[in-house]
């Protein structure tokens, strides 16, 4: 009985930790990067969004790379993504 309760408590604590972890690759924006930098300078611990990650995610959203997967050389998808990025 005691081992069952201990195993159940361990399983619940592990599940709660995984649920609270959040996504491994967050969708960073300039606002989230600024908040993370402000927290880092005041508290000493910031979030997972850095200015570099925010720029990378913004570029992905602008070109539509996330929606279509990787762009293969010589495909029309690459030309469409380039035109979309220029606009």
N, C-alpha and C positions, 0 to 999 in steps of 0.2 A: 504494500500500500504506500509506504513512504517513498520507495523508488519510483513509483508511478507518478506521484505528486511532484517529485524532483524533476523527472523527465518532462512532465507537462509544463512546469515552470520554465525550464530551460528552453523548450521549444517555443513557448510564447515570447520569451525575452528575445530570442533570435529573430522571430518573425516581426516583432515590433521594431527591432533595429534595422532590418532590411526595408521595412515599409517607410521608415523615417529617413532613409538614406537619400532618396530623391534620384533623379536621373543621373547617369554617369557622365553624359555629355549634355550639359544644360544649354538651352537656347539663349545665348548671351546677346544683350543689346547694349548700346552705349549707356543707357540709364542704369542697367544692372552693373556694368563695369564701374561706373562712377560711385554707386552705392558701396560696392565691394572695396574700392580704393579708400573711400571715406571711413568705412568700418576698420580697415587695416591700419589707417593712420591714427584713429582714436582709440580703438579697443586693442589693436594688435593682431586681430584675427579677421581676415576678410573672407569673402565668398569665393566661388570657383570661377567667376567671370573676370577676366583680365582685359585690358584694352586690346591686346592682340587677339584674344579669343572672340571678342565682340566684333572686331574688324573681319575676322575669318567667317563668322556666322552671317554677318551682314552681306558679305560678298557672295556667300552661298545662296542666300535668299534672293539677292538681286539677279543672279544668273539662273536660278531655278535648278541648280545642280542636285539639291536634296530631293526634289520631286522626281527627277528623271534618272537618277543614278549617275554614274561616272560618264563623262563625255569621251567617246571613242574617236580617235583621229580619223578623219575622212568621212565622218557621218554628218548628215544634215542637222542633227541635234546640236552639234557644236556650233554650227553657223547660226542657228536660231538663238542659242544661248548668248553668243557674242553680240548679236544684234540687240537682244533684250538688255544686255549689260550696258551697251553704249547709250541706249535711250534713257 
